[in-house]
Each structure stands twice: as C-alpha cells, then as structure tokens.
Amino acid sequence: MDRQQLRKEAHDLSVTVWVGKSGIDAVADELADQLDDRKLIKVKFLRSARGTDDVAELADELAEQVNAAVVETRGNTAVFV
C-alpha cells in the first residue's frame, strides 16, 4: 500500500498506545505486540513524554526500536505500520 492509502486508513483509528512519563521504552513491547496483530497502530505522545523533544523524533526512535515505520505524525499522534 502507498503512504496516502495508509494515512486514509489511519484517520478513523483510535489511539491504542499512550506514551507517558515512563517514555518510549515502556511501550515498545506493547507496540510490537499490537503490530503483530494489526497493520496500523496509532500512538499518542502525552506532554509528560515529550518534554523538550519533538513528536517526530520520538516516533522515529520508537519505530527503530520495534522495526516499524512511521506513516505520519500529526500533532501529538503518530501512526505506525
């Protein structure tokens, strides 16, 4: 699938993973498990997780940890495939 179609599919998805003050390491296993079951996962980065970091940077780090790809980041939310 191309990136545009993935973005369309992700539009109506609910957030299933929240990254909080424990950071991305705390949710990496959960994201990997969910990616095994479903094609697209939407992740919300809470203010306590972001600190001074950019959401796109955090999403890239998390994607690298779980061997996934970031489809898009919008606001405080990222979509992984």
C-alpha positions in Angstrom: 0.0 0.0 0.0 1.2 3.5 -0.6 1.6 6.1 2.1 -1.6 8.0 1.1 -3.8 5.0 1.4 -2.3 4.1 4.8 -3.0 7.7 6.0 -6.6 7.4 4.9 -7.0 4.1 6.8 -5.4 5.5 9.9 -7.7 8.5 10.0 -10.5 6.6 11.8 -8.3 4.5 14.0 -8.5 5.0 17.8 -5.3 5.5 19.8 -4.3 2.2 21.4 -0.9 3.1 22.8 -0.1 6.1 25.0 3.4 7.2 25.7 3.6 8.8 29.2 6.3 9.9 31.6 8.0 6.5 31.5 9.0 7.2 27.9 9.1 5.1 24.8 11.0 2.2 26.3 8.0 1.4 28.5 5.7 0.9 25.5 8.0 -0.6 22.9 7.0 -4.2 23.6 3.3 -3.3 23.6 3.6 -1.6 20.3 5.5 -4.5 18.8 2.8 -6.9 20.0 0.0 -4.8 18.6 1.8 -4.5 15.2 1.9 -8.3 15.1 -1.9 -8.4 15.3 -2.8 -5.3 13.3 -1.5 -3.4 10.3 -1.7 0.1 11.7 -1.3 1.4 15.2 -2.0 4.9 16.4 0.2 6.2 19.3 -0.4 9.3 21.4 2.6 11.1 23.0 1.4 12.7 26.2 3.0 16.0 27.4 5.0 14.2 30.1 6.7 12.0 27.5 7.5 14.8 25.1 9.4 17.2 27.4 11.5 19.2 25.0 11.6 16.5 22.3 9.7 16.7 19.1 7.0 14.1 18.5 8.5 13.2 15.1 11.9 12.5 16.8 10.2 10.3 19.5 8.2 8.5 16.9 11.3 7.7 14.8 13.1 6.4 17.9 10.2 4.2 18.8 9.8 2.9 15.2 13.5 2.0 15.2 13.1 0.0 18.5 10.3 -2.1 17.2 11.4 -2.4 13.5 8.3 -0.4 12.3 7.8 2.6 10.0 6.2 5.9 10.8 3.3 6.5 8.3 2.7 10.1 9.6 2.9 12.3 12.7 0.2 14.9 13.3 0.1 16.9 16.4 1.0 14.7 19.3 0.0 11.5 17.5 1.9 9.1 15.3 0.8 6.2 13.1 3.0 3.1 12.8 2.9 0.3 10.3 
